[in-house]
Amino acid sequence: MEYVEWHTVADILDETAPNWEHAIKDIRKIGDIMTITVAITIDGVTREGLGTGRPLPRPASKRPGTTHSSVPR
């Protein structure tokens, strides 16, 4: 099976199983890897999955000490 983007799957589920739902169960950092556990429920049946990956660098405008973060709120 090829990779399918999450929003494509959500669109298909919205059409075929409109009562589906999902929940983030856990997010952890292990060394330089992030893990996320997510549960999806369709027609009362729940399954959990684990995803892993390296975090994306924050855009410069969101880093502490940059103009964006120094603007008074």
Distance bins in CASP14 RR format, pairs under 12 A and 6 or more apart:
PFRMAT RR
TARGET T0000
AUTHOR 0000-0000-0000
RMODE 2
METHOD distances of the structure
MODEL  1
1 9 0 0 0 0 0 1 0 0 0 0 0
2 8 0 0 0 0 0 1 0 0 0 0 0
3 9 0 0 0 0 0 1 0 0 0 0 0
4 10 0 0 0 0 0 1 0 0 0 0 0
4 11 0 0 0 0 0 1 0 0 0 0 0
4 12 0 0 0 0 1 0 0 0 0 0 0
4 13 0 0 0 0 0 1 0 0 0 0 0
5 11 0 0 0 0 1 0 0 0 0 0 0
5 12 0 0 0 0 0 1 0 0 0 0 0
6 12 0 0 0 0 0 1 0 0 0 0 0
6 13 0 0 0 0 0 1 0 0 0 0 0
6 22 0 0 0 0 1 0 0 0 0 0 0
6 36 0 0 0 0 0 1 0 0 0 0 0
6 38 0 0 0 0 1 0 0 0 0 0 0
6 40 0 0 0 0 0 1 0 0 0 0 0
6 51 0 0 0 0 0 1 0 0 0 0 0
7 13 0 0 0 0 0 1 0 0 0 0 0
7 14 0 0 0 0 0 1 0 0 0 0 0
8 14 0 0 0 0 0 1 0 0 0 0 0
8 15 0 0 0 0 0 1 0 0 0 0 0
9 15 0 0 0 0 0 1 0 0 0 0 0
9 16 0 0 0 0 0 1 0 0 0 0 0
9 17 0 0 0 0 0 1 0 0 0 0 0
9 20 0 0 0 0 1 0 0 0 0 0 0
9 22 0 0 0 0 1 0 0 0 0 0 0
9 38 0 0 0 0 0 1 0 0 0 0 0
9 40 0 0 0 0 1 0 0 0 0 0 0
9 42 0 0 0 0 0 1 0 0 0 0 0
10 16 0 0 0 0 0 1 0 0 0 0 0
10 17 0 0 0 0 0 1 0 0 0 0 0
10 18 0 0 0 0 0 1 0 0 0 0 0
10 20 0 0 0 0 1 0 0 0 0 0 0
10 21 0 0 0 0 0 1 0 0 0 0 0
10 22 0 0 0 0 1 0 0 0 0 0 0
10 40 0 0 0 0 0 1 0 0 0 0 0
10 42 0 0 0 0 0 1 0 0 0 0 0
11 17 0 0 0 0 0 1 0 0 0 0 0
11 18 0 0 0 0 0 1 0 0 0 0 0
11 20 0 0 0 0 0 1 0 0 0 0 0
12 18 0 0 0 0 0 1 0 0 0 0 0
12 20 0 0 0 0 1 0 0 0 0 0 0
12 42 0 0 0 0 0 1 0 0 0 0 0
13 19 0 0 0 0 1 0 0 0 0 0 0
13 20 1 0 1 0 0 0 0 0 0 0 0
13 21 0 0 0 0 1 0 0 0 0 0 0
13 22 0 0 0 0 1 0 0 0 0 0 0
13 40 0 0 0 0 1 0 0 0 0 0 0
13 41 0 0 0 0 0 1 0 0 0 0 0
13 42 1 0 0 1 0 0 0 0 0 0 0
13 43 0 0 0 0 0 1 0 0 0 0 0
14 20 1 0 0 1 0 0 0 0 0 0 0
14 21 0 0 0 0 0 1 0 0 0 0 0
14 22 0 0 0 0 0 1 0 0 0 0 0
14 42 0 0 0 0 0 1 0 0 0 0 0
16 42 0 0 0 0 1 0 0 0 0 0 0
16 43 0 0 0 0 0 1 0 0 0 0 0
17 40 0 0 0 0 0 1 0 0 0 0 0
17 41 0 0 0 0 1 0 0 0 0 0 0
17 42 1 0 1 0 0 0 0 0 0 0 0
17 43 1 0 0 1 0 0 0 0 0 0 0
17 44 0 0 0 0 1 0 0 0 0 0 0
17 45 0 0 0 0 0 1 0 0 0 0 0
18 42 0 0 0 0 0 1 0 0 0 0 0
18 43 0 0 0 0 0 1 0 0 0 0 0
19 40 0 0 0 0 0 1 0 0 0 0 0
19 41 0 0 0 0 1 0 0 0 0 0 0
19 42 1 0 0 1 0 0 0 0 0 0 0
19 43 1 0 0 1 0 0 0 0 0 0 0
19 44 0 0 0 0 1 0 0 0 0 0 0
19 45 0 0 0 0 0 1 0 0 0 0 0
20 39 0 0 0 0 0 1 0 0 0 0 0
20 40 1 0 0 1 0 0 0 0 0 0 0
20 41 1 0 0 1 0 0 0 0 0 0 0
20 42 1 0 1 0 0 0 0 0 0 0 0
20 43 0 0 0 0 1 0 0 0 0 0 0
20 44 0 0 0 0 1 0 0 0 0 0 0
20 45 0 0 0 0 0 1 0 0 0 0 0
20 46 0 0 0 0 0 1 0 0 0 0 0
20 47 0 0 0 0 0 1 0 0 0 0 0
21 38 0 0 0 0 0 1 0 0 0 0 0
21 39 0 0 0 0 1 0 0 0 0 0 0
21 40 1 0 0 1 0 0 0 0 0 0 0
21 41 1 0 1 0 0 0 0 0 0 0 0
21 42 0 0 0 0 1 0 0 0 0 0 0
21 43 0 0 0 0 0 1 0 0 0 0 0
21 44 0 0 0 0 1 0 0 0 0 0 0
21 45 0 0 0 0 0 1 0 0 0 0 0
21 46 0 0 0 0 1 0 0 0 0 0 0
22 36 0 0 0 0 0 1 0 0 0 0 0
22 37 0 0 0 0 0 1 0 0 0 0 0
22 38 1 0 0 1 0 0 0 0 0 0 0
22 39 1 0 0 1 0 0 0 0 0 0 0
22 40 1 0 1 0 0 0 0 0 0 0 0
22 41 1 0 0 1 0 0 0 0 0 0 0
22 42 0 0 0 0 1 0 0 0 0 0 0
22 46 0 0 0 0 1 0 0 0 0 0 0
22 47 0 0 0 0 0 1 0 0 0 0 0
22 48 0 0 0 0 0 1 0 0 0 0 0
22 49 0 0 0 0 0 1 0 0 0 0 0
23 36 0 0 0 0 0 1 0 0 0 0 0
23 37 0 0 0 0 1 0 0 0 0 0 0
23 38 1 0 0 1 0 0 0 0 0 0 0
23 39 1 0 1 0 0 0 0 0 0 0 0
23 40 0 0 0 0 1 0 0 0 0 0 0
23 41 1 0 0 1 0 0 0 0 0 0 0
23 46 0 0 0 0 1 0 0 0 0 0 0
23 47 0 0 0 0 0 1 0 0 0 0 0
23 48 0 0 0 0 1 0 0 0 0 0 0
23 49 0 0 0 0 0 1 0 0 0 0 0
24 35 0 0 0 0 0 1 0 0 0 0 0
24 36 1 0 0 1 0 0 0 0 0 0 0
24 37 1 0 0 1 0 0 0 0 0 0 0
24 38 1 0 1 0 0 0 0 0 0 0 0
24 39 0 0 0 0 1 0 0 0 0 0 0
24 40 0 0 0 0 0 1 0 0 0 0 0
24 48 0 0 0 0 0 1 0 0 0 0 0
24 49 0 0 0 0 0 1 0 0 0 0 0
24 50 0 0 0 0 0 1 0 0 0 0 0
24 51 0 0 0 0 0 1 0 0 0 0 0
25 35 0 0 0 0 0 1 0 0 0 0 0
25 36 0 0 0 0 1 0 0 0 0 0 0
25 37 1 0 1 0 0 0 0 0 0 0 0
25 38 1 0 0 1 0 0 0 0 0 0 0
25 39 1 0 1 0 0 0 0 0 0 0 0
25 40 0 0 0 0 0 1 0 0 0 0 0
25 41 0 0 0 0 0 1 0 0 0 0 0
25 46 0 0 0 0 0 1 0 0 0 0 0
25 47 0 0 0 0 0 1 0 0 0 0 0
25 48 1 0 0 1 0 0 0 0 0 0 0
25 49 0 0 0 0 1 0 0 0 0 0 0
25 50 0 0 0 0 1 0 0 0 0 0 0
25 51 0 0 0 0 0 1 0 0 0 0 0
26 34 0 0 0 0 0 1 0 0 0 0 0
26 35 1 0 0 1 0 0 0 0 0 0 0
26 36 1 0 0 1 0 0 0 0 0 0 0
26 37 1 0 1 0 0 0 0 0 0 0 0
26 38 0 0 0 0 1 0 0 0 0 0 0
26 39 0 0 0 0 1 0 0 0 0 0 0
26 48 0 0 0 0 1 0 0 0 0 0 0
26 49 0 0 0 0 0 1 0 0 0 0 0
26 50 0 0 0 0 1 0 0 0 0 0 0
26 51 0 0 0 0 0 1 0 0 0 0 0
27 33 0 0 0 0 0 1 0 0 0 0 0
27 34 1 0 0 1 0 0 0 0 0 0 0
27 35 1 0 0 1 0 0 0 0 0 0 0
27 36 1 0 1 0 0 0 0 0 0 0 0
27 37 1 0 0 1 0 0 0 0 0 0 0
27 38 0 0 0 0 1 0 0 0 0 0 0
27 50 0 0 0 0 0 1 0 0 0 0 0
27 51 0 0 0 0 0 1 0 0 0 0 0
27 52 0 0 0 0 0 1 0 0 0 0 0
27 53 0 0 0 0 0 1 0 0 0 0 0
27 55 0 0 0 0 0 1 0 0 0 0 0
28 34 1 0 0 1 0 0 0 0 0 0 0
28 35 1 0 1 0 0 0 0 0 0 0 0
28 36 0 0 0 0 1 0 0 0 0 0 0
28 37 0 0 0 0 1 0 0 0 0 0 0
28 50 0 0 0 0 0 1 0 0 0 0 0
28 51 0 0 0 0 0 1 0 0 0 0 0
28 52 0 0 0 0 1 0 0 0 0 0 0
28 53 0 0 0 0 0 1 0 0 0 0 0
28 55 0 0 0 0 0 1 0 0 0 0 0
29 35 1 0 0 1 0 0 0 0 0 0 0
29 36 0 0 0 0 0 1 0 0 0 0 0
29 52 0 0 0 0 0 1 0 0 0 0 0
29 53 0 0 0 0 0 1 0 0 0 0 0
29 54 0 0 0 0 0 1 0 0 0 0 0
29 55 1 0 0 1 0 0 0 0 0 0 0
30 36 0 0 0 0 0 1 0 0 0 0 0
30 50 0 0 0 0 0 1 0 0 0 0 0
30 51 0 0 0 0 0 1 0 0 0 0 0
30 52 0 0 0 0 1 0 0 0 0 0 0
30 53 0 0 0 0 0 1 0 0 0 0 0
30 54 0 0 0 0 0 1 0 0 0 0 0
30 55 0 0 0 0 0 1 0 0 0 0 0
31 52 0 0 0 0 0 1 0 0 0 0 0
31 53 0 0 0 0 0 1 0 0 0 0 0
31 54 0 0 0 0 0 1 0 0 0 0 0
31 55 0 0 0 0 0 1 0 0 0 0 0
32 52 0 0 0 0 0 1 0 0 0 0 0
32 53 0 0 0 0 1 0 0 0 0 0 0
32 54 1 0 0 1 0 0 0 0 0 0 0
32 55 0 0 0 0 1 0 0 0 0 0 0
33 50 0 0 0 0 0 1 0 0 0 0 0
33 51 0 0 0 0 1 0 0 0 0 0 0
33 52 1 0 1 0 0 0 0 0 0 0 0
33 53 1 0 1 0 0 0 0 0 0 0 0
33 54 1 0 0 1 0 0 0 0 0 0 0
33 55 0 0 0 0 1 0 0 0 0 0 0
34 50 0 0 0 0 0 1 0 0 0 0 0
34 51 0 0 0 0 1 0 0 0 0 0 0
34 52 1 0 0 1 0 0 0 0 0 0 0
34 53 1 0 1 0 0 0 0 0 0 0 0
34 54 1 0 0 1 0 0 0 0 0 0 0
34 55 1 0 1 0 0 0 0 0 0 0 0
34 56 0 0 0 0 1 0 0 0 0 0 0
35 49 0 0 0 0 0 1 0 0 0 0 0
35 50 1 0 0 1 0 0 0 0 0 0 0
35 51 1 0 0 1 0 0 0 0 0 0 0
35 52 1 0 1 0 0 0 0 0 0 0 0
35 53 1 0 0 1 0 0 0 0 0 0 0
35 54 0 0 0 0 0 1 0 0 0 0 0
35 55 0 0 0 0 0 1 0 0 0 0 0
36 48 0 0 0 0 0 1 0 0 0 0 0
36 49 0 0 0 0 1 0 0 0 0 0 0
36 50 1 0 0 1 0 0 0 0 0 0 0
36 51 1 0 1 0 0 0 0 0 0 0 0
36 52 1 0 0 1 0 0 0 0 0 0 0
36 53 0 0 0 0 1 0 0 0 0 0 0
36 55 0 0 0 0 0 1 0 0 0 0 0
37 47 0 0 0 0 0 1 0 0 0 0 0
37 48 1 0 1 0 0 0 0 0 0 0 0
37 49 1 0 0 1 0 0 0 0 0 0 0
37 50 1 0 1 0 0 0 0 0 0 0 0
37 51 1 0 0 1 0 0 0 0 0 0 0
37 52 0 0 0 0 0 1 0 0 0 0 0
38 46 0 0 0 0 0 1 0 0 0 0 0
38 47 0 0 0 0 1 0 0 0 0 0 0
38 48 1 0 0 1 0 0 0 0 0 0 0
38 49 1 0 1 0 0 0 0 0 0 0 0
38 50 0 0 0 0 1 0 0 0 0 0 0
38 51 1 0 0 1 0 0 0 0 0 0 0
39 45 0 0 0 0 0 1 0 0 0 0 0
39 46 1 0 1 0 0 0 0 0 0 0 0
39 47 1 0 0 1 0 0 0 0 0 0 0
39 48 1 0 1 0 0 0 0 0 0 0 0
39 49 1 0 0 1 0 0 0 0 0 0 0
39 50 0 0 0 0 0 1 0 0 0 0 0
40 46 1 0 0 1 0 0 0 0 0 0 0
40 47 1 0 1 0 0 0 0 0 0 0 0
40 48 1 0 0 1 0 0 0 0 0 0 0
40 49 0 0 0 0 1 0 0 0 0 0 0
41 47 0 0 0 0 1 0 0 0 0 0 0
41 48 0 0 0 0 0 1 0 0 0 0 0
56 62 0 0 0 0 0 1 0 0 0 0 0
57 63 0 0 0 0 1 0 0 0 0 0 0
58 64 0 0 0 0 1 0 0 0 0 0 0
58 65 0 0 0 0 0 1 0 0 0 0 0
58 66 0 0 0 0 1 0 0 0 0 0 0
58 68 0 0 0 0 0 1 0 0 0 0 0
58 69 0 0 0 0 0 1 0 0 0 0 0
59 66 0 0 0 0 1 0 0 0 0 0 0
59 68 0 0 0 0 1 0 0 0 0 0 0
59 69 0 0 0 0 0 1 0 0 0 0 0
60 66 1 0 1 0 0 0 0 0 0 0 0
60 67 0 0 0 0 1 0 0 0 0 0 0
60 68 0 0 0 0 1 0 0 0 0 0 0
60 69 0 0 0 0 0 1 0 0 0 0 0
61 67 1 0 0 1 0 0 0 0 0 0 0
61 68 1 0 1 0 0 0 0 0 0 0 0
61 69 0 0 0 0 1 0 0 0 0 0 0
61 70 0 0 0 0 0 1 0 0 0 0 0
61 71 0 0 0 0 0 1 0 0 0 0 0
62 68 1 0 0 1 0 0 0 0 0 0 0
62 69 1 0 0 1 0 0 0 0 0 0 0
62 70 0 0 0 0 0 1 0 0 0 0 0
63 69 1 0 0 1 0 0 0 0 0 0 0
63 70 0 0 0 0 0 1 0 0 0 0 0
64 70 0 0 0 0 1 0 0 0 0 0 0
65 71 0 0 0 0 0 1 0 0 0 0 0
END
